[in-house]
Structure formats: structure tokens, C-alpha cells
Amino acid sequence: MTVAPLTVTHAHGDRITVTAAGTDILAYVYRPDPDAYESPKPYAHPLRTLAGNLVTGYRPNDHRWHKGVQMTASHLSDQNFWGGNSYIHGQGYQRIPERVGSMRHDGFDTVTATQDRADITENLTWVNHAGQDWARETRTLAVHSADTGEGAWTLEWSIDLTNVRGEPLRFGSPTTAGRTMAGYTGLQWRGPRDFTGGQVITPTGPRTDADTMGTPAADVPWIGFTAHHDDHDGHSTLIFDHAPENSGEAAIHPSHWFVRSTPIPTVAFSWAFFDEFELADGESFRYRYRVVVADGAWDTDRIAGYLKNHPW
């Protein structure tokens, strides 16, 4: 292992940047975006490989509310914490600004860094469009395992969310609202434009969007996505990995994958793909994920070997 030392820079009131091997590999932006219709909330963008290659998209012209890696909830008790149009059964996607909520940054408990690890613990509040506090979240991000020999680094992201609404919260998706195979919600990655048409990879080999869309995390614990960049002769690979407890008996609801390489490159760890689930007032849930960012076109064997050598 060839460790790339990490440094952290905090532009207070705006963002936290993590640097490794001379590259700013992650910026966590917690300053609210100006457009309420895009569901203002913190996000991670840009993400770059150790070689400096961009692997996230920001405000693409097809979905302005897609911003790097961000926590979302497309259907939450008739509110939209994803951003943009809301899906209504029988009417399709509608522009309904009064359905769009936001996530308020309340402060950091922890921003620390050592040579090989950076940790961020943030407190947030999920606020509906009317300004009511609906949920409190403790979010943790950890950047580690930056290895120039492997050409890879890891982002761990966890959510611990508590209902403070005073009544139950119902988590769903466009599919639970009636749209077939559109179960996006939860932690979402949007790739840059040149990742369109990239190769989806699973533990059983290369697969298509249709093969992987809606598959249970209990059966497919990780998804790989590799693509060829436009601006140079090189590939990058991302690995999206569920923590084992996300599909265990303690999980509040089974998770499934939302995966597209076309017409847009995106992967979401969906916690309510096919069925709604309810979170009672005062109750909490927790999910944990990781995203490995790597230089090169990794195949199934290399991904599986890397994850075996880097267990949770």
C-alpha cells in the first residue's frame, strides 16, 4: 500500500476540501444553493480520482437538481427532498414548487484529519416547503484508503435520521407512486456527461441497466461503473457498496439499486424502490454506504479483490 497523505481545508460557511497526492479529491459543499426548486442541501462535488479525473456532475441541463453525491428523498409524505418536478400518478412529472423541501446545515460536530483519514460529522434538519422541521439527521463522511499504488480512495457516507415531525413520515419513490422501475431515492450519484453509456459491473460480471435496475442489495451488494473520459485517453471506475447491516435484520427496510448508464449516468442506493415504509414520530433509521473512486477500467475480479482486501 502506497499511502497518499490527506489534508483538509475548511472554507468556513462554504465547503470542506480533502486533498491527496496533490489533487483535491473531494469538496463537501454545505452552503445552501440559491434555487429553492432544486431542493437546497449539502452535497459532495467535485469528486476526482487521485490522477485528477472528474467523476461527478453538477447541475446538468437535464436535471439541474443533480449535484455530485447527495442524500435525497424523492417522495416523503408528499414532499420532494430530491428537487425538481414531482411524480403524480396519472399526471406524470409536474412542476409543484410547494412540494419541494430542503435540508438545512446546522453545524459540524467533527472535522478532523490525520495523514490517512478525514472525518466529518454534520448535523442537519430536513425542512418541508412550509418551513416545518420534519427530521433531524446526523451525517458522517469519512475519506480514507488513498493509495497511489492502487490508484483509488474511499468515501464512506452514513445517515442517522430521526423523525421530529410529530406524526409518521412515509418514505417512497416514483415507483411507489405508480411509475414503473423508477424507484430512485436515498444517496444518489450523478456522473459527468462523458460517463453516459459507461459499463455497469456486478459481482457476476458486466451487466446492462435493465439487468441491475431494482435488484436487491441483499443479492447484489455492490455495483461498479466504469467509463472512458472525453478529454484524455483514460478510464475511471466507481464502486458503490452497501454496508452489510443495510440488508440485515436490523435494517428498517430492504434496499435496492437504481442504476442508469443511459440516457444519464446515475446510481442511487434506494431505500424505498418498490414499497413505501413508515418512520414513526421519534423513531430513527440508519444506513451506511461507501464509494470507491479509482483510476482505470476495473473489471469484476479487480473490484472483488479490492473489496476483499478492504473489508468494512
QUICORDA-V148829 format. One record per pair of residues at least 24 apart in sequence whose C-alpha atoms are under 7 Angstrom apart, sorted by the first residue. I is the first residue (numbers start at 1). J is the second residue. If there is no record, write none. Layout:
i=I j=J
i=I j=J
This chain:
i=1 j=147
i=1 j=149
i=2 j=147
i=2 j=148
i=2 j=149
i=3 j=146
i=3 j=147
i=3 j=148
i=4 j=146
i=4 j=147
i=4 j=148
i=5 j=115
i=5 j=116
i=6 j=114
i=6 j=115
i=6 j=116
i=6 j=117
i=7 j=113
i=8 j=113
i=20 j=50
i=21 j=50
i=23 j=50
i=23 j=52
i=25 j=49
i=25 j=50
i=30 j=105
i=37 j=83
i=37 j=84
i=37 j=97
i=37 j=100
i=38 j=64
i=38 j=65
i=38 j=83
i=38 j=84
i=39 j=81
i=39 j=82
i=39 j=83
i=39 j=100
i=39 j=101
i=39 j=102
i=40 j=102
i=40 j=103
i=41 j=102
i=41 j=103
i=41 j=104
i=42 j=70
i=43 j=67
i=43 j=68
i=43 j=69
i=43 j=70
i=44 j=68
i=44 j=69
i=44 j=70
i=45 j=69
i=49 j=152
i=49 j=293
i=49 j=294
i=49 j=295
i=50 j=151
i=50 j=152
i=51 j=295
i=55 j=191
i=55 j=192
i=56 j=190
i=56 j=191
i=56 j=192
i=57 j=190
i=57 j=191
i=57 j=192
i=66 j=190
i=67 j=190
i=68 j=189
i=68 j=190
i=69 j=188
i=69 j=189
i=69 j=190
i=70 j=187
i=70 j=188
i=70 j=189
i=71 j=186
i=71 j=187
i=71 j=188
i=72 j=185
i=72 j=186
i=72 j=187
i=72 j=188
i=73 j=185
i=73 j=186
i=74 j=173
i=74 j=184
i=74 j=185
i=75 j=171
i=75 j=172
i=75 j=173
i=76 j=169
i=76 j=170
i=76 j=171
i=76 j=172
i=77 j=169
i=77 j=170
i=77 j=171
i=79 j=128
i=87 j=174
i=88 j=177
i=89 j=177
i=89 j=178
i=98 j=129
i=99 j=129
i=100 j=129
i=101 j=127
i=101 j=128
i=101 j=129
i=102 j=126
i=102 j=127
i=102 j=128
i=103 j=127
i=116 j=144
i=116 j=145
i=117 j=142
i=117 j=143
i=117 j=144
i=118 j=142
i=118 j=143
i=118 j=144
i=119 j=143
i=133 j=164
i=133 j=165
i=134 j=163
i=134 j=164
i=134 j=165
i=135 j=161
i=135 j=162
i=135 j=163
i=135 j=164
i=135 j=165
i=136 j=161
i=136 j=162
i=136 j=163
i=136 j=164
i=137 j=161
i=137 j=162
i=151 j=294
i=151 j=295
i=152 j=292
i=152 j=293
i=152 j=294
i=152 j=295
i=153 j=292
i=153 j=293
i=153 j=294
i=154 j=290
i=154 j=291
i=154 j=292
i=154 j=293
i=155 j=290
i=155 j=291
i=155 j=292
i=156 j=289
i=156 j=290
i=156 j=291
i=157 j=288
i=157 j=289
i=157 j=290
i=158 j=287
i=158 j=288
i=158 j=289
i=159 j=286
i=159 j=287
i=159 j=288
i=160 j=284
i=160 j=285
i=160 j=286
i=160 j=287
i=161 j=284
i=161 j=285
i=161 j=286
i=162 j=282
i=162 j=283
i=162 j=284
i=162 j=285
i=163 j=279
i=163 j=280
i=163 j=281
i=163 j=282
i=163 j=283
i=163 j=284
i=164 j=281
i=164 j=282
i=165 j=281
i=166 j=281
i=167 j=280
i=167 j=281
i=168 j=278
i=168 j=279
i=168 j=280
i=168 j=281
i=169 j=278
i=169 j=279
i=169 j=280
i=170 j=276
i=170 j=277
i=170 j=278
i=170 j=279
i=171 j=272
i=171 j=276
i=171 j=277
i=171 j=278
i=172 j=272
i=172 j=275
i=172 j=276
i=172 j=277
i=173 j=272
i=173 j=273
i=175 j=273
i=175 j=274
i=176 j=273
i=176 j=274
i=176 j=275
i=176 j=276
i=181 j=214
i=183 j=258
i=183 j=270
i=183 j=272
i=183 j=273
i=183 j=274
i=184 j=258
i=184 j=268
i=184 j=270
i=184 j=273
i=185 j=268
i=185 j=270
i=185 j=271
i=185 j=272
i=186 j=268
i=186 j=269
i=186 j=270
i=186 j=271
i=187 j=268
i=187 j=269
i=188 j=267
i=188 j=268
i=188 j=269
i=189 j=266
i=189 j=267
i=189 j=268
i=190 j=265
i=190 j=266
i=190 j=267
i=191 j=265
i=191 j=266
i=194 j=229
i=194 j=230
i=195 j=227
i=195 j=228
i=195 j=265
i=196 j=261
i=196 j=262
i=196 j=263
i=196 j=264
i=196 j=265
i=197 j=261
i=197 j=262
i=198 j=225
i=198 j=226
i=198 j=227
i=198 j=261
i=199 j=225
i=199 j=226
i=199 j=227
i=200 j=224
i=200 j=225
i=200 j=226
i=201 j=225
i=201 j=300
i=202 j=300
i=203 j=300
i=205 j=300
i=209 j=259
i=209 j=260
i=209 j=261
i=212 j=257
i=212 j=259
i=213 j=257
i=213 j=258
i=213 j=259
i=214 j=256
i=214 j=257
i=214 j=258
i=214 j=273
i=215 j=256
i=215 j=257
i=216 j=255
i=216 j=256
i=216 j=257
i=217 j=242
i=217 j=247
i=217 j=255
i=217 j=256
i=217 j=257
i=218 j=247
i=226 j=297
i=234 j=296
i=235 j=295
i=235 j=296
i=235 j=297
i=236 j=294
i=236 j=295
i=236 j=296
i=236 j=297
i=237 j=293
i=237 j=294
i=237 j=295
i=237 j=296
i=237 j=297
i=237 j=298
i=238 j=291
i=238 j=292
i=238 j=293
i=238 j=294
i=239 j=291
i=239 j=292
i=239 j=293
i=240 j=290
i=240 j=291
i=240 j=292
i=241 j=289
i=241 j=290
i=241 j=291
i=242 j=288
i=242 j=289
i=242 j=290
i=243 j=288
i=243 j=289
i=243 j=312
i=246 j=287
i=246 j=288
i=252 j=285
i=253 j=277
